[in-house]
């Protein structure tokens, strides 16, 4: 018999969430598709080559010395189920970035979006934001997760700003959380909960709508504003 004086959390649906699948998530500006190394390696190398800075805060990999080394790594990456990698493709099918679902805990219904490598051609574009919308919608509405995490090096100011812009809630810093490429990393934690997703979804969709862009493609309302920051 439970001690009536002790407070416990509310009962929740404990049905495990589903694992990520080899899907293509299509939007207005492009798509997010399961990484296919044979299809994507050459395009990703073209998008990433010469931009070593995009690997600065990736904890274990990159930059790569040459295309064969990158292609070999990418082929091995594509075989993994956690992290589960997707390629970001523009409307013409050009590969511009990588993003993964990782730290997957179906029984707890917790998953993280991470290992986000956006080429300069993808950064600060509507497709970059749409990618995050498509993945979040998939995680909450199709796979059934209740907690969606974003973690980054606490010194990675652009990633921390992006998390807040996308509607993630800052939760704190895990000190001396990792050693990455021989350096200390304190990790900033952010999350969106399933109860928060409807409002975040509405903000994403309002931002992505054609009515939110002028004739020159400039936004009228920022996503930060729409998320109430």
N, C-alpha and C positions, 0 to 999 in steps of 0.2 A: 504494500500500500504506500502511495506517495505521501511524503511529508507535506502537509498542507501549508507549512510555514515557508517552504522553499519555492521561489519563483522560477519557473521554467519558460522556455520559448513556446510560441504557438505551434500547434500541429501544422505540418505542411505536406503537400503531395510529395511523397518520397519515391515516386516512379522515376527510375533513372532516365536522364536525358539521352538523346541519340548521339552517336559519334558523327563527326563531320563526314561528308560524302563527296564523291567526285562530280560535283555539280558545276554548272555555269549559271551565275547570277547576273542577269542582264539589266541594264539601266538605260537612261537616255543618253549618257555620255560615253558609255563603254560597258565593260563586263569584268567579272571576277570569275576565273575558271581554274579548276584544279591544275596545278603545275604539271606540265608535260614537257620534260626536258628536251625531247627530240623536236618538239614544236617551238619551244620558247628560248632555248639556250642562245642561239645566234642573236635574236632580237634583244634579249636582256643584256647580252654583252655589249651590243651597240649602244644601248641606252645608258649602261653603267660605266663603260670604259672612259677613263680620263676624269672621273669624278670620285676620286678616292674618299673625299670627305663624307660621302653618304654612308660609309661603313664605320665612321668614328665611334658611334655608340652601340654598334652591334657587338654583343658580348664576346663572341668566339671567332667569327669568320670575317674575311675580307680586310682590306682590298686584295684582289687577286692579280697575280703577276701577268697572266696571259689568258687568252680565250680557252685553250685546252684545259688548263687548271680549273678555270671557272666552270666549264662544261662538265668536267668529271665530278666536281663537287655538287653541281646542280642535279646531276643524274642520281647521285646518292641521296640527296635531299628529297627528291621526288618519291623515293621508296618509303619514307618514314610516315607513320600514322600519327605521331605526336613528337614534334610539330607537324601539322598537316598544312601543306603549302598551297597557295593559290597565286596565279599570275594575274596582274592587272593589265587589261587590254583596252586600247582605245577603240573608237567606233569603227576603225578600219582594220582592227585585228592586230595592231602593232603592240608588242609587249613593252610595257613601260615600268613595271614594278613588281615587287614580291610582297606578300603579306601572309601571315600564318595564323591558324587557330592552334593553341598550344596549352600546356599544363592542363590537359583535358581530364576532368573528374566527373564522369557521367553520374555516378552514384550521389554525389553532392550537388550536381547540376551547376557546376562552376567551370568556366572556360575563360581563356585569355586571348586577346588579340595582340599579336606581337611580331617580332622580327619583320618590322615594316621597313622596306627598302624602296623608297620612291626615287626614281631618276629625276634630274632637274626638269625634264620635259613633263613630268607628272606633278611635281610639287606646285602647290598653290593654284591648282586647276579645279574646276567643278568635278572632274572625274576623281580626283584625290578624295574629295568629300563624299562623293557618291559611293566610292568603294567602302568607306566606313559605314555608310547607311545600309548598303546591301548586305554586308557581313553581319551587322547587328540585327537586322530584321531576320536574317536566316537563323542566327543563333537563338533568338527569343521565340520566333513564331513557328519555325520548322523543327528545330532540334530540341527545344523545350528547356533551355537553361534558365536559371533564376539569378545568376550572378555573372556579369561580364566584366572581366578585368583588363586594365591597362597598366603596365608597369614600365618604368624607364629609369635610366640613370638620373639621379637627382640633379646632376649638372646639365642635363639635356633640356635647356630652356625651351627650344622649339617643340619638343615632344610634350612637355608639360602644358604649354599653351594650347597645343592641339587637343590634348585630352579634355581640357576644360571647354574648349570651343565645341567639341563633339558632344558635350553633355555629361562627361564622366565627372564623378564627385571625388575630390582629393581626400584621401584617408590618412596619409601620414608617410613618414620616412622610415624604412628599415635600414638601420645603420650597419655599416660593414657587412652588407648583405651578400656581396659577391666579390670575387677577384676576376676581373675581366681584362684579358690581354696584359696580365701582369700588374694591373692597377686596381686600387680599391674602388668599389662602387657602392655607394649608398643608393637604395632604390626607392623611388616615389611610387606609391600605390594609389590607383584610382579605380572606380567601378561604376557600372550602371546596374541597377536591380530590375528584375522583371516588372515590378510595380511602377518603376520610373519610365519604362520603355514607351508607353503610349504617348507621353508628353515629348520625349526625345524624338520619337518617330514623326510626330506632327511638326516639330521644329525642322528636322531634316527635310521633310517633304515641302514645307513652305519655302525653305531656302533653295531647294533644287528646282522648284517650279519655274517655267518660262517667264511667268509674270514678275519674278524677282530679279530679272536681269534686263538692263536697258539694251538699246539697239547696238551698243558696242560691247555687250557681254559683261558689263560691270554690275556687281550686285547692288541691290537697293537696300535690303536689310541684311545685316551680318548674321551669321549663325550664332555668334556669341550673344548678340542681342536677343535673338529668338529663343535662346536657352536661358535667358534671364540673368546673364552675367553683366 
